[in-house]
Amino acid sequence: MLEPAKETRQALLKLYNEGDANFVSTKVEELLKSFPKSCFLWNIFGATNLKIGSLDKAEKAYRSAVQIAPKFAEGYNNLSVVLKDKGALNEAEKFLRKAIEIRPEFAEAYNNLGNVLNAGGRSDQASRAYEKAIEILPTFTDPYISLGKLNEVSGNIDQLTLDYMLNQLLNLVLT
């Protein structure tokens, strides 16, 4: 058996969503002794360690998840978030592009790609990545916010663009 019981996985997700990352991390670490090939456990172990600021543990966990499941786009996306936080922008970009290759309509990966490109000073490419995330999932607010900040900082924003972006965000909130 590669994964713990469905009830166990649901309980861990509930605890994680309630915010007790330290407790969940400890429980997951215990479960990994019995389920070392569990992509789910490695992924949630990465998420809990990212949440508590243990970047090295989070990176190791996400690398384990994608080694176990090489087509796990979310794992590559999550790994890239840790790598960006650690300043490894080139490697983060590589894994985001891998996530997008696996799942071309992965809006969160495009948004994170925009974040990585922007952090690396490639604002034009970042802008295109944010726009692609919006095209894929118009209800996803993060790329609107990131694109607005990017345009504001670079001076590329005009009132019409700002009005359009605010209108889109308002429509999302009101619907």
C-alpha positions, 0 to 999 in steps of 0.5 A: 500500500503506497498511501495511507487510508483516505480517512487519514489523508482527509484528517491531515488535510483538515488539520493542515487547513486549520493551521496546525502545521507543526502538529501535521508535520510531526504526524506526517513524518511518523506516517512516512516511516510506514508509507515512504512512497506516498506522494500525498504525504511528501507533498503535505510534508513539504507544505507544512514545512514551507508554512513553518519556514523550514525551507530545506525540509520543504525542498527535500519533501517536494523533491521526494514527491516529484521523484515518486510521481514524475508527472505530478505538476503540483509537486513541481509548482510547489518545489518552485515556490520553495526554490524561489524563496531560497533565491534559486530562481533558475531552478525554480523557473525550470520546475515551473516550466516542467509543471506547465509542460505536464499540465498546460492549463495550470494557472497557478504555475503560470502565476508563480512563473511570473513571480519568479521571472519578476524576481529575476528582473524579467518583467516583460516575460513576467507580465506575459505569464500573469496574462496567461494565468488570467486567460486560463482562470479569470477568477484567480485573483493573484495574477491580477494583483501581481500584474497590477503591482508589476505595471505600477512599479515599471510605470507601464500602467495607465488609467484605462489598464488600472480601471480594467483590472479593478473592474475585473477584480470587482466582478470576481468579488461580486459574483 
